[in-house]
Amino acid sequence: MRSRVLFSAVVAVAVVVGLFVVWIALRGSGPGEEGADANVGASATPGTPLATQCPGYAGPAERLTFPSRAADRHVLSGASTGPKDAPLLVILRPGCSSAICQWLPWADRISADTGAEAIVFDRRGIGATGGVFDPALEPADIQGAVAAAAGTATPDVVLIGSSLGSTSVQSAVGVLDPQPCATVLVSPVTAALSTLPENTWLVWETQGAAVNEVARTLVTRASTPSAVHTLPVASSQHSGVLIRNNPPVLNFLVQAVRSCAGGR
């Protein structure tokens, strides 16, 4: 038991270091990596209504705020869509430059097709969450999102992360209890996990050399060949742009959520 705890701690430190390095590399890349629509809502301030942050969005999602599970209990701001009592919960973590507005239609589609509740929230330092980005707090922030939706019953959880968000998801895999029923990585920029969890779904652009190398490295870390589902896309488009411009990618995310027992 002691060795397992020590191993988890070592993995957590490695992932946090990876998050910080990736954030430094990506934060100056501008909207081209995620798409111009990624910046919509990025300059919102805490307390901004969802309709004001995302003026072009007309879907069913509602504003959701919740405290992090970190010691500072920082209030995170995002949105929830789908039934609040669903037995399946999807947490979506966008890329470095993305606020939640770009992801809301995709959250709606995933929820509508699977019956899950889907939550997407702004990371610290962007959009309506405010504060300063701290990679070490990403796992606790994701825990806060799960706790906000869990109520009296603990749903099955699917983690979906894109670009920097995929590194955030990798950092949270080892701290969620129970473990995610599916882990989905889009355009991964770090191979932070030494062993992929069961039921990992991996989609990436093969014409982005760095991402392609990371993704192929992650595939080799599956415990068994059946533990990882892959969708390599012949494109250089990254993260949100990859999802928006390639319909099979969003279909792949829906399929990943449906793979959990709580999906339909």
N, C-alpha and C positions, 0 to 999 in steps of 0.2 A: 504493500500500500504506500509506504514511504517513498519507494523508488518511482511509483506512478505519479505521486504528487510532485516530486522533484522534476520528473520528465515534463510534466505539464507546465511547470514554472519556467523551465528552460525554453520550451516551445513558445510560451507567451512572450518572453523577453525577445526572442528572435523575431516574432511577428511584429512586435511594437517597433523594434529597430527598423524592420522592413517598411512599416507604415510611414515612419518619419522620413526615411530616405526617399520613398516614392512620392510623398507629399511635396518635398523640396523640389523634386524633379518635375512634377506635374503642375505645380501651382502657377508657374510662369508660362505654361504652354498656350494659354488663351482658349477661346471658345472653339477653335478648330478641332480639338480632340473629341469633344463631346457634342458639338453642334451649336449653332448660334442660339437655338432655343434653350440650351442649358442655362444660359444666363438669366432667363426670365425668372423673376422673383428672388434672384441672388442678393439683391440689395435691400430686401425687406428687413424690417426691424422687429424685435420681439413684440408680440401683441397685435401684429398686423393681421386683419381678417384674411381668410383663405381667398376670398373673391378679389381682394385688393392685391394680394401677392401674386395671384395667378389669374389675371383678368381675362385671358382667353379660354379659361377652363369652364365648362358648363356641365360637368358630370356630377355624380352623386356623392363624391367624397366629402367628408366633413373635417373641419379643423380638429386636430388632436394635439394636446400638450401633455407632457408627463415628465416626472423627474428621472434623472439618471440614477442608476444604482451605485454610482461613484460617491465618494465621501462628500463631495460638494453639492450633491443633489441638484445639479444644474438642470433647469427646465428646458427640455427639448421640444421643438415645434415641428409638426408635420401634419399628416392627414390620414384618415382611415376610410376605407371603402369596403362595402360588403357587410354581411350579417355579423352583428357583434357577439352572437352566441355560437358562432361557427366552431366546429371541432378542429378546424385547420386554420392556422395563422401563417401568413406570408410577410416576412420583413424584407423590404427592398432597400438596398444601400447604393445610391448613385455614385457616379465618378467624382473626381476631385472638384471640377468646376460646376457641377450640376446642382441646382436647387431642385425642390420637389416638383415644380410645375411640369418639367419635361416628362416626368415619370408617372404623373397622375393618370393619363389615359391608359397606360400599360397596366397600372395597378387595377383600374376598372375592368380591363379585359381579362386579366388573370382571375379576378374575383368572380366575374360573371360566368366564366367558363368552368370554374372549379367549385364554386360555393364557398370559397375561403374568405376570411377577412384579410385584407391586405393593408399594411401600414408602410408608409414611406415618410422619412423625416429628414430635415436639414441637419447636416453635421455641424458641430460647433464651428463658429467663425463664418458661416454662410447662411443666407436667408433669414428666416424668422427665429432661428434658434439663438443667434448671437453668441457672444463669448469668443474664446480663442481656441483654435483647433489644437487638440492634444491627442496624439495617436494612442497613448497609453490608456485613454478613457473610452475608446471605441467599444471594447467588449462590454463595459458597464453600461454604456449608452444603449447598446442593443438589448441588454438584459432589461433595461428600463422599459423599452418598447414592448417586450414580451410580457412583462408584469402588468403593463397598462391594459393589455387586452385579455389577460388570463382570467380575471375575476375569481370566481370560486372554483373553476375547473381549469386545468392546464391543457391547452390544445396542443396538437401536433404542430411543430414549427418547421417551416421551410425558410431557409436563408438564401436570398438572392443578392449578389453583389457584383458591381460592374467596375472595372478599372481599379481605382483606389478602393472603391467599395468592396471589391472582391478580396482585397487584403484585409479589410475590416471584418468581413465574414469569416475568413480563415482564422482571425484572432479570436473570434467569438465561439468557434466550434467547440473548443475545449472547456469553456466555462458555462455553457448552457446545460441545465439539468431539468428534464431529460435532454439527451442529444437531439439535434435537428433530425427530422425524418428525411430531409433532402437538403443538400448543399449545392448551390448553383453559382458557378463562377463565369462571368462574362468578361471577355478581354482581360484576363488576369495579367497583372504587371509584376507580381512576385510569386515565387513558389515557396510559400512560407511553411506549409505543412510537410512534415517528413513522410506521413502516410495519409492518404485521402480517406475520409470517412466513408462508410457504406452509403450507397445511393448518391454519389456525386455526379453532377451534370456540368459539363464544361463546353462552352462555345467561344470561339475566337476567330480573329481574322488571320488567315495564313500568310497574307502579304505584308503584315507588320512584323518585321524580323524579330524584334525584341519580344513581343507578345507571343509570337509563334514558338519561340524557344522556351519561354516560360510554360506555355500550355503543354507542350510536348514533354517537358520535364515533369509536370504534374501528373500526366497520364501514366508515366512510368512508376509513380508512387501509389497507384491503386493497390489495395491489398489483394484483389483478384481482378481479372479482366472484366468480370460482370459488375464490379463495384463502381465503375465509371461509365457514363454515357457521354459521347462526344459529338459535337457538330462543328467541324472545321469549315470555315466559310472563305471562299476564294475572293478575298477583298482586303483592302488596306483600311477600311473604315473602322473606327474604334468606338467601343462602348455605346453610348446613346445613339450615335449615328449608325452604328452597325444594327442596332435593334430597329430603328425607325425605317431604314432603307432596305432591310432584308426580312420580309415577312416570316420566313421559316424560323428566324431566331426567336421571335415572340411565340410562335407555335411551340418551339422547343421548351421555352420557359413554362408555358401552360402544361405541357406534357410532364415536365418535372414535378410540378405541383400535384398533378393528378396521380403521380406514382405513390403518393402517401395515402394511407388508409382513409384519412378524413376527406380526401378529394372525391369529386364525382366525375 
